[in-house]
Amino acid sequence: MSDSENHPGDDPLVQDPYAYHLEYYSEDGALRPEFVERIEQAVQERDANILIALINPLHESDLGEILAAIDPATRTDLVELAGNDFDFSALTEVDETIRLEVVNALPNAKVAEALDELDSDDAVFILEDMEAEDREEILEQMPFEESVRLRRSLEYPEETAGRRMQTEFVAVPPFWTIGQSIDYLRVADNLPDRFHEIFVVTPQFELIGSMDLDRFLKAKRDQNVGEIQNDTQHPIRADMDQEEAAQIFEKYDLLSAAVIDESNRLVGVMTIDDVVDVIHQEVEEDIKRLVGVGDEEISDRMIESVKSRFTWLLVNLATSILASFVIGMFDATINEMVALAILMPIVASMGGNAGTQTMTVAVRALATRDIDIYNAGRVIIRELNIGVFNGILFAMIIGPVAAIWFDNWTLGLIISTAMVVNMICAAAAGIFIPLLLDRLDIDPAIASSVFVTTVTDVVGFAAFLGLAAWWLGFA
């Protein structure tokens, strides 16, 4: 047993935890490795006093960072040892694998008790990834009203506003006075910890308006709410895709927005902190899909990562075989001029990189709806022009290099021409393939990369070797 367990009140960390806590932050605000090691030590020694003193001042995101950093075997011990002092909202800041690892190791009764203390959006975020049986058992052990709210949110499809919304909000009828509303706010239970506006609803909870807090607080107590309310700004349907909801926030600079059902009844509110998480998640998904790793997370087991990557690697293998088949068609040409084998990768690689650049711009623009029927033509022409100019510029570079390298100016002319052709085709593939996939309701972030790479490889090899074969045959 450690000295701090015998005399916890004498430990300087327990006496002034915040001062000790600051010592373990670097100048850029990152947690120092020594701090993480100190937490692991407290867990291993079963020293709850030291552990709680260490983690209590932490923000939920910092605590999540610690959960991700410490040894997996220590995570559940940390949560159990901290008891009621562990902030369960930290589980919204970690990967799904870590989150499930922690909640699955705890009794469902303990999880139910902890989730009851969280905002509804955080509770839903934790519950949605759990096994249906455990989720149902947890909901049954929660207070009835809270359980009903969480079940309603979980009924909405994944990645919709209904899953992201917070069901705690402030709503008053239009016939109340400002004074009545203030008195209500002072005594009401289940209000959100933070809110930016007050919603105005009918007795049936149909949304009819809202009030910003600054206007609400400046009004006189005897004024009716209906006299100062605004029309609700851009309410969001609960079944709307979360990315569309985030675009509304971005477009209109919102801090919060009402979430309504199909009958225009107020069911929740989305806030800017939820939207920042959505934007981060969507960007991360697009990046992963572009390279074919799906929903893989850094904390996933190796076998799961292998499975998630195998499919698209298999597709890439098939497309590589196609490119090799094109090369095989010109084996006689390559045998006659060995320099072609040395220079081929340059043409294909440059085309592949150019195509990937165009594709990335196009996929992101489609995701953010920056491309529409009004500007698609201009965007296509712009990308094709970029392909032409880049092709000419790099042809002027590689042509003389190849000519001097192999003392063959004809070879320099051939690779220059092939470079221009492939760069133009790369630009065309990079813009047209994502647009076509989007038109066919296929996610361009998932499928574009393989097709664009195939086009640039096949066209690059065919153009370069085809021109060389033609020239040798002509000569």
Summary of the structure (lengths in Angstrom):
residues: 475
radius of gyration: 30.1
end to end distance: 90.1
largest distance: 97.2
contacts: 1507
relative contact order: 0.06
helix: 68%
strand: 8%
